[in-house]
Amino acid sequence: MAYQSFEELEVWKRGCRLAVEVCRAIGESKQFALRDQMQRAAISIPSNIAEGCERDSKLDFIRFLRIAKGSAAELRTQTYIALKLEMISKADVERFIAELKEISAMLQGLIRSINDRIAKTEH
């Protein structure tokens, strides 16, 4: 997939939308530590995609995509905890978890695609 900037990447767009949704869903919570950590993890996903894309190295981009994928897993865990603490509804949890799993799969696909391009240039 050819792209000119990170703004064109569907995974970045979806990460931004999810970050906004998460921040809105938990914005009023009194569970300050978890709320802040969830907001940071949510914002970290598209931020790391963008930062990695702007690096001059495919290997750096892969490293930042892996960080974004880790943030998605972190947010999934925090979402389950937030449900137990009644910070967010079951419907929100189901929606967020499904989207996070899709974003993780998209990130893995992008990592694989970049790795394939690196392998082709080495031969």
N, C-alpha and C positions, 0 to 999 in steps of 0.2 A: 504494500500500500504506500503510495507516494503522498507526502504531505509537505506543506510549506512551513507550518508552525503548529504548535501544540493546540491552538484554538480550533484547529480542524479535526483533531482526534476525538472520536465519539466517546472514548473512555474518559477523556478529560471533561467533556461536556456533562456526562452522566455523573462524574465525581463532583463537579461543581453543584449540580442540581441536588444531589444527595446531601452535600454539606449544608446547603441552605435549608433543606427539609429537616435535617437533624437539629441544626441550631434553633430553628423555629419550634420544633417539637419539645425541646428540653429547656428552652430559654427562661422559663419561669420557675424551674425546679430549685428547691432549696438544698438539694444534694450538691453543694457547690463544687466539691472536689471531683466527683464523677462527671458532673455536667461540664466542667471546664476540660477535663481529660477527653471526654467524648467530642467536644467541639474541636479540640486540637487534633484529634485523630481524624475526624471527618475532613477538616480543612487540609490536613497533611496529604490526603490522597491526591487531589488535583494539583496541589502545590508541588509535590515531588515529581509528578508527571511533567509539569511545566518546567521545573528546574532542570530535570534530566534532559529534556528535549533541547534546551538551550545550551547544553554542554557541547563541546566540539568533538566528543568521543562517543562512539556507539557503546563502548564498554561502560562509560559513565552513565549513559542513558539507561542501560540495563540495570545498573546498580540503583539508580533512583526509582526505576519501575519496581524493583524488588522492595525498596523501602515503602513505596506506595501500597504494594500488596500486603506488606506487613502491617501497615496502618489500617488496611481494610479488615484484616484478621483481628487486630486489636479492637476496632470499633464493633465488630461482631460480638466479641466477648463482652464488651461494655454494654452493648444493647441487651444481652440476656440478663446481665446484672441489673440494669435499669428497669427491666420488666419486673424482676423480683422485688425491687424497691418501689414499684408502682409509680415510677417517673414517667413512663410512656405506656400507651395502650398496646394491647396484644396485636391489634391491626397494624399499628406503626411498626412494631417489632417484626412482624411477618413481612411487611413491605421492605423495611430496611435490610433485613437479613437476605431476602431474595435478591435485592439490588446489589448488595455487597458481594454476594456469591457470583453474580454476573460480572461485576466490575473486576473481581479477582481473576475470573476466567479470561476476560478480555486482556487484562494485564499480562497474564501468562502467555496468551496468544501473541501479543506484541513482543514480548521477550523472545519467544521462539522464532518469530519472524526476523527480528534483528539478528539473533544468533545465526540463523540460516544465511542471511546476507553476509555476515562476517565470514562464515565458513566458505561461501562461494568465492569471496575475494581472496581467500588464502590458497585456493587451488588454481 
